[in-house]
Amino acid sequence: MSTAAPSPAKVLRSLFWKLLFRGRAAQQAGSNKTKRQIGLGFTMLIYAGVGILPAMFARNADTFVFASALHGFTFMFASLTLASSAGTMLFMKEEAEILLHRPVTPQQMLRAKCAVLAGFALMLALALNLAGFAAGLGCKGATWRFIPAHLFSTALLMLFSAASIVLVYNACLKWFGRERFDNLLASVQSLLTIVMILSGQIMPRMLKLDTFQHLENVSGWLLALPPMWFGALDALIAGTTLNPTSLWLPAALAVIVTAVTSWLALEKLGHAYGQGLMNLNESEGTAKGSSKPRGRWLAALVKLPPLSWWLRDPVERESFKLTTAYLVRDREIKMRLYPGVAPLLIMPLVMLFSGGTGKGGTEAAIMMQGFATCFLGMVSMQALLFLGCSEHWRASAFFHVAPLPHWTPLFHGSRKAVLACLSFPVLIVQTALLCGIQRSFTPLALSLPALLFLPTFSLVTGLLGQWLPLSKPSEDVKNTAAGCLMMAGAMVAAGIVGGLASWMWHLGHFGLYLAIEAVLMLAASFLMKYLMRDTPWVAMKE
């Protein structure tokens, strides 16, 4: 007896789930599956721990206030996760060549991807709300119905988040060119990262405000906040001490806006999804002005001081140009790297505001700035970890056949590109912001230890072994235990160097500390470069 063939929608959902958890390298699917399952379990454990924070405010809050706070946390965390995953899953240009000639419509592909994204976000959301499910039963006016009500509203929120991101990405792909679309994806992810971190600082303070603890109705600007919509839905089903008539409008918005957003994302713009995938494959060679050689400005800049002094080795210079081109143009690098750099820019601001605005708060902020600026050493490490992997990793065979004496010039060229394009600009912007906020040049002086620390610490990646730019599959960057140890070491080193800098500033021995640090950093640089020169070439794997 023959069984019925599965529907195309079911097959597509199964395919995209496997791609999400196993990656796209078939030869490494088994090992990637195990590593990603461990990584997912660890991520859910972290989310469950973060969810304890809003659960601590349940006892003194009404059901509506507590549920809205939970949805606020969930909305920010889930949106970040969706934004980081959606761009890669929705718009893989190779899929147009593989799937669109089969009896599969673009709408079916889009629905399947949206279902997988919403399901993945719901898994993380349930972990984040695990403590909240139990704590919510102790809210004012809550009944046993809080658990099923919050489960339903959380699922609806994840559908709204997924549909909103799909709608924005699909609309931008339809109305903007590919280059603008790639830049927009990186910008949206970076913005969501910043919003998530700031919300982690703002939300606990909002929960303590009397305005939210003694809220009597939902009106005005509160109606513009999606977490309030879904919190009102919780309160109507589970019970509340507020007037239920004031909650019907935001609860209706939760259902109506989710339905309209899903319809626009999956149906209205679903017809344009297939054309959007095809547009990603179209060459821009026929565009106006495309006959002009790209990279002319970069080629001219590396011939001028101070870059010409810094890049005397021709191999370093070409590696610098290659890495800079990927940092500026490559969609994959921009979408993975820049959202990870964004939190490092705003972290000093978070530390500053957390310290308060009084005299004691200002002194506390000054004590934290040395650590915060040295913390930017993670920028170069994270960037080099990403730049070691690429979708174009097979082209790295050129490095092995070229008559190069050693791999270190390639590493130093990429390292200097990261410093020039990321680490130093971020340090300058961060210092300028702090100087403006404090109306003082003290942050400028406290950034000097980081100026000495960053170039030296960027060498650490090369101590792990042969490093070649863009030479590994993209999946390798997500499962590197050495990378996690490096990040932990970066935090410890930043704490030591930056903490000592702030302490010496307070004691009045900052100049002496700078001189000692300069000598130590110079000695460490010579030692690390010597160790790297003793690391031989490794033959390319077949």
Kinemage of the C-alpha trace (Angstrom):
@kinemage 1
@onewidth
@group {chain A} dominant
@subgroup {mainchain}
@vectorlist {calphas} color= white
{ca met a 1} P 0.000 0.000 0.000
{ca ser a 2} L 1.580 3.248 -1.165
{ca thr a 3} L 1.595 6.254 1.098
{ca ala a 4} L 0.613 9.708 -0.069
{ca ala a 5} L 3.437 12.009 -1.061
{ca pro a 6} L 4.093 14.827 1.406
{ca ser a 7} L 2.920 18.293 0.443
{ca pro a 8} L 5.450 20.753 -1.013
{ca ala a 9} L 4.938 23.020 2.015
{ca lys a 10} L 5.901 20.232 4.422
{ca val a 11} L 8.974 19.292 2.373
{ca leu a 12} L 10.103 22.917 2.204
{ca arg a 13} L 9.685 23.429 5.946
{ca ser a 14} L 11.697 20.288 6.640
{ca leu a 15} L 14.412 21.446 4.216
{ca phe a 16} L 14.738 24.906 5.733
{ca trp a 17} L 14.806 23.508 9.288
{ca lys a 18} L 17.747 21.319 8.279
{ca leu a 19} L 19.511 24.252 6.647
{ca leu a 20} L 18.995 26.336 9.778
{ca phe a 21} L 20.444 23.724 12.132
{ca arg a 22} L 22.989 21.896 9.959
{ca gly a 23} L 24.334 24.549 7.608
{ca arg a 24} L 24.858 24.262 3.862
{ca ala a 25} L 28.085 22.238 3.751
{ca ala a 26} L 26.905 18.694 3.044
{ca gln a 27} L 30.276 17.150 3.785
{ca gln a 28} L 30.155 18.549 7.332
{ca ala a 29} L 26.431 18.123 7.992
{ca gly a 30} L 26.837 15.448 10.681
{ca ser a 31} L 29.375 17.311 12.795
{ca asn a 32} L 27.596 20.634 12.268
{ca lys a 33} L 24.308 19.132 13.431
{ca thr a 34} L 25.775 18.021 16.760
{ca lys a 35} L 27.620 21.311 17.314
{ca arg a 36} L 24.578 23.403 16.467
{ca gln a 37} L 22.355 21.369 18.768
{ca ile a 38} L 24.817 22.012 21.606
{ca gly a 39} L 24.960 25.680 20.653
{ca leu a 40} L 21.172 25.931 20.552
{ca gly a 41} L 20.866 24.311 23.964
{ca phe a 42} L 23.418 26.716 25.402
{ca thr a 43} L 21.594 29.685 23.833
{ca met a 44} L 18.265 28.586 25.273
{ca leu a 45} L 19.903 28.190 28.681
{ca ile a 46} L 21.170 31.772 28.467
{ca tyr a 47} L 17.714 33.008 27.429
{ca ala a 48} L 16.145 31.177 30.365
{ca gly a 49} L 18.599 32.885 32.705
{ca val a 50} L 17.868 36.323 31.220
{ca gly a 51} L 14.147 35.680 31.647
{ca ile a 52} L 14.578 35.576 35.428
{ca leu a 53} L 15.121 39.363 35.443
{ca pro a 54} L 11.570 40.435 34.475
{ca ala a 55} L 10.117 37.559 36.542
{ca met a 56} L 11.494 39.216 39.678
{ca phe a 57} L 8.962 42.065 39.327
{ca ala a 58} L 5.837 39.902 39.028
{ca arg a 59} L 4.648 40.009 42.652
{ca asn a 60} L 4.044 43.766 42.829
{ca ala a 61} L 2.723 44.234 39.297
{ca asp a 62} L -0.639 43.803 37.643
{ca thr a 63} L -1.046 41.052 35.062
{ca phe a 64} L -1.111 43.566 32.225
{ca val a 65} L 2.061 45.379 33.347
{ca phe a 66} L 3.984 42.158 33.934
{ca ala a 67} L 2.863 40.542 30.673
{ca ser a 68} L 3.768 43.702 28.734
{ca ala a 69} L 7.249 43.697 30.295
{ca leu a 70} L 7.733 40.037 29.353
{ca his a 71} L 6.617 40.754 25.805
{ca gly a 72} L 8.963 43.732 25.689
{ca phe a 73} L 11.947 41.540 26.553
{ca thr a 74} L 10.774 38.844 24.156
{ca phe a 75} L 10.149 41.279 21.339
{ca met a 76} L 13.637 42.752 21.553
{ca phe a 77} L 15.518 39.476 21.918
{ca ala a 78} L 13.468 37.640 19.310
{ca ser a 79} L 13.657 40.487 16.826
{ca leu a 80} L 17.443 40.460 17.066
{ca thr a 81} L 17.548 36.700 16.512
{ca leu a 82} L 15.141 36.908 13.583
{ca ala a 83} L 17.015 39.796 11.998
{ca ser a 84} L 20.317 37.928 12.192
{ca ser a 85} L 18.811 34.758 10.685
{ca ala a 86} L 16.246 36.159 8.264
{ca gly a 87} L 18.623 37.859 5.851
{ca thr a 88} L 20.629 34.688 5.247
{ca met a 89} L 17.621 32.365 5.073
{ca leu a 90} L 15.323 34.533 2.986
{ca phe a 91} L 17.737 35.711 0.341
{ca met a 92} L 20.232 33.022 -0.590
{ca lys a 93} L 20.861 33.674 -4.262
{ca glu a 94} L 21.757 30.020 -4.992
{ca glu a 95} L 18.217 28.899 -4.098
{ca ala a 96} L 16.750 30.627 -7.135
{ca glu a 97} L 18.820 28.361 -9.391
{ca ile a 98} L 17.959 25.204 -7.424
{ca leu a 99} L 14.296 25.568 -6.449
{ca leu a 100} L 12.505 28.059 -8.680
{ca his a 101} L 12.576 25.835 -11.758
{ca arg a 102} L 10.774 23.105 -9.773
{ca pro a 103} L 6.989 23.026 -9.220
{ca val a 104} L 7.346 25.314 -6.193
{ca thr a 105} L 5.895 28.805 -6.163
{ca pro a 106} L 7.713 31.748 -4.566
{ca gln a 107} L 4.782 32.144 -2.144
{ca gln a 108} L 5.254 28.560 -0.919
{ca met a 109} L 8.946 29.147 -0.333
{ca leu a 110} L 8.252 32.376 1.511
{ca arg a 111} L 5.556 30.818 3.743
{ca ala a 112} L 7.809 27.890 4.598
{ca lys a 113} L 10.719 30.161 5.494
{ca cys a 114} L 8.505 32.442 7.566
{ca ala a 115} L 7.108 29.422 9.435
{ca val a 116} L 10.619 28.173 10.221
{ca leu a 117} L 11.765 31.620 11.371
{ca ala a 118} L 8.702 32.077 13.583
{ca gly a 119} L 9.093 28.559 15.003
{ca phe a 120} L 12.769 29.105 15.768
{ca ala a 121} L 12.020 32.437 17.445
{ca leu a 122} L 9.193 30.806 19.444
{ca met a 123} L 11.621 28.201 20.817
{ca leu a 124} L 13.880 30.944 22.128
{ca ala a 125} L 10.903 32.985 23.344
{ca leu a 126} L 9.579 30.070 25.394
{ca ala a 127} L 13.010 29.703 27.030
{ca leu a 128} L 13.061 33.437 27.763
{ca asn a 129} L 9.561 33.263 29.293
{ca leu a 130} L 10.110 30.055 31.252
{ca ala a 131} L 10.436 31.830 34.607
{ca gly a 132} L 7.712 34.279 33.635
{ca phe a 133} L 5.108 31.536 33.159
{ca ala a 134} L 5.419 30.555 36.812
{ca ala a 135} L 5.931 34.076 38.184
{ca gly a 136} L 2.914 35.405 36.304
{ca leu a 137} L 0.563 33.333 38.462
{ca gly a 138} L 1.503 35.588 41.385
{ca cys a 139} L 0.556 38.834 39.638
{ca lys a 140} L -2.321 41.003 40.841
{ca gly a 141} L -5.552 39.762 39.321
{ca ala a 142} L -3.962 36.718 37.625
{ca thr a 143} L -5.641 33.292 37.435
{ca trp a 144} L -4.526 29.874 36.199
{ca arg a 145} L -5.415 31.042 32.680
{ca phe a 146} L -2.247 33.150 32.585
{ca ile a 147} L -0.116 30.240 31.340
{ca pro a 148} L -2.229 29.334 28.256
{ca ala a 149} L -2.964 33.019 27.611
{ca his a 150} L 0.713 33.974 27.652
{ca leu a 151} L 1.619 30.966 25.515
{ca phe a 152} L -0.926 32.046 22.895
{ca ser a 153} L 0.104 35.716 22.941
{ca thr a 154} L 3.817 34.829 22.749
{ca ala a 155} L 3.202 32.657 19.680
{ca leu a 156} L 1.223 35.516 18.126
{ca leu a 157} L 4.036 37.945 18.940
{ca met a 158} L 6.601 35.716 17.232
{ca leu a 159} L 4.386 35.516 14.150
{ca phe a 160} L 4.116 39.300 14.156
{ca ser a 161} L 7.910 39.682 14.521
{ca ala a 162} L 8.686 37.231 11.722
{ca ala a 163} L 6.081 38.719 9.390
{ca ser a 164} L 7.311 42.262 10.086
{ca ile a 165} L 10.924 41.420 9.276
{ca val a 166} L 9.925 39.482 6.156
{ca leu a 167} L 7.766 42.432 5.081
{ca val a 168} L 10.553 44.972 5.549
{ca tyr a 169} L 13.217 42.866 3.827
{ca asn a 170} L 10.991 41.875 0.916
{ca ala a 171} L 9.756 45.416 0.367
{ca cys a 172} L 13.294 46.789 0.404
{ca leu a 173} L 14.491 44.138 -2.040
{ca lys a 174} L 11.642 45.085 -4.371
{ca trp a 175} L 12.061 48.850 -4.184
{ca phe a 176} L 15.818 49.261 -3.730
{ca gly a 177} L 18.844 47.959 -5.566
{ca arg a 178} L 20.932 45.063 -4.377
{ca glu a 179} L 23.710 47.258 -2.960
{ca arg a 180} L 21.288 49.375 -0.927
{ca phe a 181} L 19.468 46.241 0.180
{ca asp a 182} L 22.665 44.661 1.536
{ca asn a 183} L 23.555 47.835 3.414
{ca leu a 184} L 20.026 48.040 4.825
{ca leu a 185} L 20.176 44.488 6.195
{ca ala a 186} L 23.398 45.216 8.058
{ca ser a 187} L 22.014 48.533 9.331
{ca val a 188} L 18.756 46.983 10.562
{ca gln a 189} L 20.579 44.217 12.431
{ca ser a 190} L 22.990 46.694 14.022
{ca leu a 191} L 20.112 48.950 15.067
{ca leu a 192} L 18.195 46.035 16.577
{ca thr a 193} L 21.304 45.002 18.496
{ca ile a 194} L 21.636 48.478 19.980
{ca val a 195} L 17.922 48.654 20.812
{ca met a 196} L 18.060 45.264 22.526
{ca ile a 197} L 20.980 46.258 24.739
{ca leu a 198} L 19.432 49.610 25.618
{ca ser a 199} L 16.120 47.917 26.389
{ca gly a 200} L 17.931 45.670 28.844
{ca gln a 201} L 18.961 48.821 30.701
{ca ile a 202} L 15.659 50.697 30.337
{ca met a 203} L 13.084 47.951 30.974
{ca pro a 204} L 14.021 47.238 34.633
{ca arg a 205} L 13.806 50.956 35.373
{ca met a 206} L 10.390 51.173 33.720
{ca leu a 207} L 9.092 48.313 35.846
{ca lys a 208} L 10.000 50.283 38.983
{ca leu a 209} L 8.192 53.446 37.890
{ca asp a 210} L 4.925 54.255 39.642
{ca thr a 211} L 3.445 55.168 36.253
{ca phe a 212} L 3.609 51.523 35.164
{ca gln a 213} L 2.956 49.929 38.548
{ca his a 214} L -0.290 51.876 38.996
{ca leu a 215} L -1.425 52.043 35.384
{ca glu a 216} L -5.201 52.485 35.080
{ca asn a 217} L -5.729 52.582 31.308
{ca val a 218} L -3.867 52.225 28.029
{ca ser a 219} L -3.991 55.300 25.837
{ca gly a 220} L -1.851 57.817 24.003
{ca trp a 221} L 1.679 56.799 23.138
{ca leu a 222} L 1.300 53.442 24.934
{ca leu a 223} L -0.921 52.277 22.059
{ca ala a 224} L 2.080 52.555 19.731
{ca leu a 225} L 4.046 49.882 21.643
{ca pro a 226} L 3.495 46.317 20.352
{ca pro a 227} L 4.336 44.700 23.759
{ca met a 228} L 1.351 46.592 25.221
{ca trp a 229} L -0.947 45.036 22.622
{ca phe a 230} L -0.013 41.489 23.493
{ca gly a 231} L 0.100 42.275 27.222
{ca ala a 232} L -3.500 43.479 26.983
{ca leu a 233} L -4.418 40.197 25.306
{ca asp a 234} L -2.899 38.328 28.254
{ca ala a 235} L -4.764 40.471 30.765
{ca leu a 236} L -8.163 40.029 29.121
{ca ile a 237} L -7.836 36.230 29.117
{ca ala a 238} L -5.993 35.689 32.410
{ca gly a 239} L -7.596 38.413 34.546
{ca thr a 240} L -6.498 41.857 35.719
{ca thr a 241} L -7.214 44.561 38.276
{ca leu a 242} L -7.501 47.182 35.511
{ca asn a 243} L -10.684 48.200 33.763
{ca pro a 244} L -11.102 45.608 30.985
{ca thr a 245} L -12.781 48.122 28.681
{ca ser a 246} L -9.476 50.000 28.299
{ca leu a 247} L -7.718 46.812 27.128
{ca trp a 248} L -9.999 45.830 24.260
{ca leu a 249} L -8.423 48.268 21.784
{ca pro a 250} L -4.763 47.237 22.313
{ca ala a 251} L -5.774 43.547 22.382
{ca ala a 252} L -7.625 44.016 19.093
{ca leu a 253} L -4.543 45.704 17.639
{ca ala a 254} L -2.471 42.622 18.531
{ca val a 255} L -4.712 40.391 16.435
{ca ile a 256} L -5.507 42.795 13.599
{ca val a 257} L -1.988 44.148 13.045
{ca thr a 258} L -0.519 40.624 13.104
{ca ala a 259} L -3.069 39.446 10.525
{ca val a 260} L -2.532 42.460 8.249
{ca thr a 261} L 1.262 42.272 8.500
{ca ser a 262} L 1.236 38.545 7.711
{ca trp a 263} L -1.052 39.122 4.718
{ca leu a 264} L 1.134 41.905 3.346
{ca ala a 265} L 4.363 39.934 3.862
{ca leu a 266} L 3.207 36.543 2.574
{ca glu a 267} L 0.505 37.378 0.042
{ca lys a 268} L 0.758 40.955 -1.204
{ca leu a 269} L 4.527 40.960 -1.599
{ca gly a 270} L 4.820 37.185 -1.924
{ca his a 271} L 4.428 37.460 -5.697
{ca ala a 272} L 7.537 39.638 -5.853
{ca tyr a 273} L 9.653 37.257 -3.776
{ca gly a 274} L 10.694 35.057 -6.686
{ca gln a 275} L 11.680 38.054 -8.777
{ca gly a 276} L 13.630 39.383 -5.812
{ca leu a 277} L 15.644 36.165 -5.618
{ca met a 278} L 16.389 36.378 -9.309
{ca asn a 279} L 17.487 40.003 -8.924
{ca leu a 280} L 20.175 38.908 -6.453
{ca asn a 281} L 21.747 36.834 -9.221
{ca glu a 282} L 21.648 39.556 -11.824
{ca ser a 283} L 24.968 41.059 -12.719
{ca glu a 284} L 25.377 44.762 -12.203
{ca gly a 285} L 27.787 44.983 -15.086
{ca thr a 286} L 25.237 46.747 -17.278
{ca ala a 287} L 24.496 49.418 -14.757
{ca lys a 288} L 25.443 52.986 -15.461
{ca gly a 289} L 29.011 53.685 -14.569
{ca ser a 290} L 29.806 50.009 -13.937
{ca ser a 291} L 32.568 50.081 -16.555
{ca lys a 292} L 34.671 52.174 -14.198
{ca pro a 293} L 37.145 50.077 -12.213
{ca arg a 294} L 36.166 49.610 -8.594
{ca gly a 295} L 38.605 50.229 -5.793
{ca arg a 296} L 40.322 53.226 -7.389
{ca trp a 297} L 40.066 55.306 -4.226
{ca leu a 298} L 41.418 52.498 -2.078
{ca ala a 299} L 44.325 51.895 -4.449
{ca ala a 300} L 45.161 55.600 -4.284
{ca leu a 301} L 44.865 55.807 -0.482
{ca val a 302} L 47.315 52.983 0.219
{ca lys a 303} L 49.950 54.885 -1.775
{ca leu a 304} L 49.617 57.963 0.433
{ca pro a 305} L 50.982 58.546 3.954
{ca pro a 306} L 50.384 57.287 6.572
{ca leu a 307} L 49.121 54.065 4.924
{ca ser a 308} L 52.125 53.906 2.608
{ca trp a 309} L 54.415 53.963 5.667
{ca trp a 310} L 52.326 51.338 7.455
{ca leu a 311} L 52.025 49.008 4.430
{ca arg a 312} L 55.560 48.760 3.092
{ca asp a 313} L 55.285 45.047 2.285
{ca pro a 314} L 53.457 44.597 -1.090
{ca val a 315} L 51.793 41.391 0.135
{ca glu a 316} L 50.474 43.181 3.207
{ca arg a 317} L 49.229 46.008 0.994
{ca glu a 318} L 47.277 43.688 -1.295
{ca ser a 319} L 45.851 41.763 1.655
{ca phe a 320} L 44.814 45.105 3.160
{ca lys a 321} L 42.979 46.039 -0.046
{ca leu a 322} L 41.285 42.638 -0.301
{ca thr a 323} L 40.047 42.713 3.296
{ca thr a 324} L 38.869 46.320 3.030
{ca ala a 325} L 36.895 45.466 -0.107
{ca tyr a 326} L 35.133 42.629 1.727
{ca leu a 327} L 34.397 44.843 4.730
{ca val a 328} L 32.783 47.452 2.486
{ca arg a 329} L 31.099 45.393 -0.237
{ca asp a 330} L 30.518 41.782 0.773
{ca arg a 331} L 26.975 41.125 1.956
{ca glu a 332} L 27.840 38.088 4.071
{ca ile a 333} L 30.636 39.826 5.979
{ca lys a 334} L 28.576 42.967 6.593
{ca met a 335} L 25.552 41.061 7.856
{ca arg a 336} L 27.550 38.940 10.306
{ca leu a 337} L 30.202 41.379 11.476
{ca tyr a 338} L 28.637 44.800 11.906
{ca pro a 339} L 25.770 43.720 14.197
{ca gly a 340} L 28.417 42.169 16.440
{ca val a 341} L 30.454 45.388 16.542
{ca ala a 342} L 27.485 47.636 17.345
{ca pro a 343} L 27.226 46.711 21.069
{ca leu a 344} L 30.892 47.548 21.603
{ca leu a 345} L 30.243 51.129 20.503
{ca ile a 346} L 27.387 51.792 22.928
{ca met a 347} L 28.759 49.854 25.902
{ca pro a 348} L 30.694 52.852 27.303
{ca leu a 349} L 27.519 54.932 27.058
{ca val a 350} L 25.570 52.293 28.973
{ca met a 351} L 28.268 52.253 31.653
{ca leu a 352} L 28.221 56.025 31.851
{ca phe a 353} L 24.446 56.297 32.301
{ca ser a 354} L 24.405 53.429 34.778
{ca gly a 355} L 26.814 55.339 36.995
{ca gly a 356} L 24.445 58.270 37.414
{ca thr a 357} L 24.817 61.969 36.728
{ca gly a 358} L 26.080 63.273 40.068
{ca lys a 359} L 29.645 63.728 41.180
{ca gly a 360} L 29.921 60.155 42.396
{ca gly a 361} L 28.379 58.915 39.167
{ca thr a 362} L 30.873 60.864 37.076
{ca glu a 363} L 33.814 59.438 39.034
{ca ala a 364} L 32.404 55.928 38.614
{ca ala a 365} L 32.032 56.503 34.864
{ca ile a 366} L 35.649 57.683 34.608
{ca met a 367} L 36.774 54.535 36.415
{ca met a 368} L 34.906 52.416 33.846
{ca gln a 369} L 36.068 54.209 30.707
{ca gly a 370} L 39.541 52.696 30.656
{ca phe a 371} L 38.048 49.221 30.668
{ca ala a 372} L 35.399 50.172 28.093
{ca thr a 373} L 37.886 51.537 25.566
{ca cys a 374} L 40.241 48.573 25.930
{ca phe a 375} L 37.224 46.314 25.515
{ca leu a 376} L 37.329 47.352 21.851
{ca gly a 377} L 40.127 44.814 21.453
{ca met a 378} L 37.302 42.348 20.877
{ca val a 379} L 36.395 44.239 17.693
{ca ser a 380} L 39.573 43.169 15.902
{ca met a 381} L 39.372 39.611 17.229
{ca gln a 382} L 35.760 39.156 16.216
{ca ala a 383} L 36.379 40.700 12.805
{ca leu a 384} L 39.369 38.440 12.110
{ca leu a 385} L 37.389 35.374 13.151
{ca phe a 386} L 34.705 36.309 10.634
{ca leu a 387} L 37.167 37.293 7.920
{ca gly a 388} L 38.852 33.924 8.138
{ca cys a 389} L 35.662 32.410 6.706
{ca ser a 390} L 33.728 33.200 3.562
{ca glu a 391} L 31.382 31.791 0.954
{ca his a 392} L 34.316 32.172 -1.463
{ca trp a 393} L 36.721 30.048 0.576
{ca arg a 394} L 37.679 27.837 -2.391
{ca ala a 395} L 39.385 30.832 -3.993
{ca ser a 396} L 41.934 30.764 -1.165
{ca ala a 397} L 43.768 28.054 -3.137
{ca phe a 398} L 45.444 30.993 -4.838
{ca phe a 399} L 47.380 31.739 -1.626
{ca his a 400} L 48.905 28.264 -1.677
{ca val a 401} L 50.093 28.364 -5.305
{ca ala a 402} L 51.384 31.952 -5.219
{ca pro a 403} L 55.148 32.310 -4.542
{ca leu a 404} L 54.727 33.683 -1.018
{ca pro a 405} L 57.495 33.107 1.566
{ca his a 406} L 55.066 32.897 4.521
{ca trp a 407} L 51.444 33.373 5.504
{ca thr a 408} L 52.093 36.154 8.039
{ca pro a 409} L 52.040 39.078 5.521
{ca leu a 410} L 48.503 38.062 4.549
{ca phe a 411} L 47.510 38.043 8.209
{ca his a 412} L 49.128 41.409 8.961
{ca gly a 413} L 47.480 43.030 5.946
{ca ser a 414} L 44.025 41.861 7.032
{ca arg a 415} L 44.759 42.786 10.653
{ca lys a 416} L 45.729 46.328 9.687
{ca ala a 417} L 42.608 46.655 7.536
{ca val a 418} L 40.460 45.747 10.540
{ca leu a 419} L 42.299 48.258 12.710
{ca ala a 420} L 42.019 51.034 10.107
{ca cys a 421} L 38.400 50.384 9.116
{ca leu a 422} L 36.838 49.225 12.393
{ca ser a 423} L 38.820 49.388 15.628
{ca phe a 424} L 40.332 52.866 15.373
{ca pro a 425} L 37.197 54.535 13.892
{ca val a 426} L 35.031 53.013 16.620
{ca leu a 427} L 37.515 54.205 19.258
{ca ile a 428} L 37.463 57.731 17.798
{ca val a 429} L 33.659 57.901 17.643
{ca gln a 430} L 33.276 56.458 21.128
{ca thr a 431} L 35.822 58.911 22.590
{ca ala a 432} L 34.198 61.871 20.831
{ca leu a 433} L 30.780 60.917 22.212
{ca leu a 434} L 32.096 60.590 25.742
{ca cys a 435} L 33.952 63.915 25.490
{ca gly a 436} L 30.764 65.598 24.314
{ca ile a 437} L 28.596 64.047 27.013
{ca gln a 438} L 31.015 64.827 29.842
{ca arg a 439} L 32.114 68.159 28.337
{ca ser a 440} L 35.657 67.230 29.193
{ca phe a 441} L 38.826 65.971 27.504
{ca thr a 442} L 39.323 63.315 30.173
{ca pro a 443} L 37.912 60.509 27.941
{ca leu a 444} L 40.474 61.515 25.294
{ca ala a 445} L 43.327 60.861 27.703
{ca leu a 446} L 41.747 57.606 28.924
{ca ser a 447} L 41.562 56.352 25.327
{ca leu a 448} L 45.361 56.420 24.968
{ca pro a 449} L 45.868 53.043 26.717
{ca ala a 450} L 43.463 51.509 24.185
{ca leu a 451} L 45.416 53.123 21.335
{ca leu a 452} L 48.477 51.185 22.508
{ca phe a 453} L 46.545 48.041 23.397
{ca leu a 454} L 44.519 47.504 20.202
{ca pro a 455} L 47.363 46.947 17.680
{ca thr a 456} L 49.122 44.502 19.988
{ca phe a 457} L 46.027 42.561 20.902
{ca ser a 458} L 45.009 42.210 17.251
{ca leu a 459} L 47.993 39.857 16.876
{ca val a 460} L 46.492 37.222 19.191
{ca thr a 461} L 44.428 35.585 16.436
{ca gly a 462} L 47.609 34.685 14.547
{ca leu a 463} L 48.954 32.723 17.527
{ca leu a 464} L 46.278 30.044 17.071
{ca gly a 465} L 47.900 28.809 13.880
{ca gln a 466} L 48.043 29.641 10.199
{ca trp a 467} L 45.521 32.368 9.383
{ca leu a 468} L 44.569 33.108 5.797
{ca pro a 469} L 41.837 35.564 4.787
{ca leu a 470} L 38.537 34.087 3.563
{ca ser a 471} L 39.965 30.552 3.569
{ca lys a 472} L 37.349 28.503 5.488
{ca pro a 473} L 33.642 27.708 4.943
{ca ser a 474} L 31.258 30.112 6.664
{ca glu a 475} L 29.949 27.390 8.996
{ca asp a 476} L 33.342 27.113 10.735
{ca val a 477} L 33.103 30.531 12.373
{ca lys a 478} L 30.020 29.559 14.393
{ca asn a 479} L 31.510 26.522 16.074
{ca thr a 480} L 35.013 27.534 17.168
{ca ala a 481} L 35.807 26.773 20.787
{ca ala a 482} L 39.111 28.637 20.415
{ca gly a 483} L 37.146 31.729 19.426
{ca cys a 484} L 35.171 31.599 22.672
{ca leu a 485} L 38.383 31.267 24.678
{ca met a 486} L 39.866 34.200 22.803
{ca met a 487} L 36.867 36.369 23.628
{ca ala a 488} L 37.119 35.418 27.286
{ca gly a 489} L 40.821 36.239 27.245
{ca ala a 490} L 40.036 39.579 25.597
{ca met a 491} L 37.686 40.527 28.406
{ca val a 492} L 40.261 39.594 31.058
{ca ala a 493} L 43.057 41.496 29.291
{ca ala a 494} L 40.816 44.530 28.747
{ca gly a 495} L 39.852 44.472 32.403
{ca ile a 496} L 43.491 44.406 33.510
{ca val a 497} L 44.822 47.057 31.107
{ca gly a 498} L 41.796 49.342 31.257
{ca gly a 499} L 41.233 48.903 34.979
{ca leu a 500} L 44.848 49.736 35.767
{ca ala a 501} L 44.644 52.786 33.486
{ca ser a 502} L 41.617 54.151 35.363
{ca trp a 503} L 43.229 53.384 38.713
{ca met a 504} L 46.489 55.111 37.761
{ca trp a 505} L 44.499 58.105 36.540
{ca his a 506} L 42.810 58.310 39.935
{ca leu a 507} L 46.184 58.055 41.733
{ca gly a 508} L 47.857 60.619 39.473
{ca his a 509} L 50.421 58.257 37.893
{ca phe a 510} L 48.792 58.019 34.460
{ca gly a 511} L 51.839 59.244 32.502
{ca leu a 512} L 54.107 56.653 34.107
{ca tyr a 513} L 51.537 53.961 33.394
{ca leu a 514} L 51.397 54.928 29.696
{ca ala a 515} L 55.176 54.678 29.408
{ca ile a 516} L 55.238 51.235 31.049
{ca glu a 517} L 52.332 50.026 28.908
{ca ala a 518} L 54.041 51.221 25.707
{ca val a 519} L 57.170 49.213 26.558
{ca leu a 520} L 55.182 46.099 27.464
{ca met a 521} L 52.971 46.284 24.354
{ca leu a 522} L 56.012 46.730 22.122
{ca ala a 523} L 57.734 43.733 23.692
{ca ala a 524} L 54.564 41.630 23.400
{ca ser a 525} L 54.225 42.564 19.721
{ca phe a 526} L 57.793 41.456 18.922
{ca leu a 527} L 57.267 38.194 20.816
{ca met a 528} L 53.994 37.342 19.074
{ca lys a 529} L 55.380 38.165 15.632
{ca tyr a 530} L 58.392 35.955 16.354
{ca leu a 531} L 56.138 33.058 17.374
{ca met a 532} L 54.041 33.472 14.229
{ca arg a 533} L 57.087 33.403 11.978
{ca asp a 534} L 57.923 29.982 13.423
{ca thr a 535} L 54.461 28.638 12.427
{ca pro a 536} L 54.977 27.014 9.015
{ca trp a 537} L 52.659 26.898 6.048
{ca val a 538} L 49.990 24.194 6.206
{ca ala a 539} L 49.201 22.408 2.972
{ca met a 540} L 45.749 23.019 1.541
{ca lys a 541} L 43.235 20.259 2.260
{ca glu a 542} L 42.018 18.353 -0.746
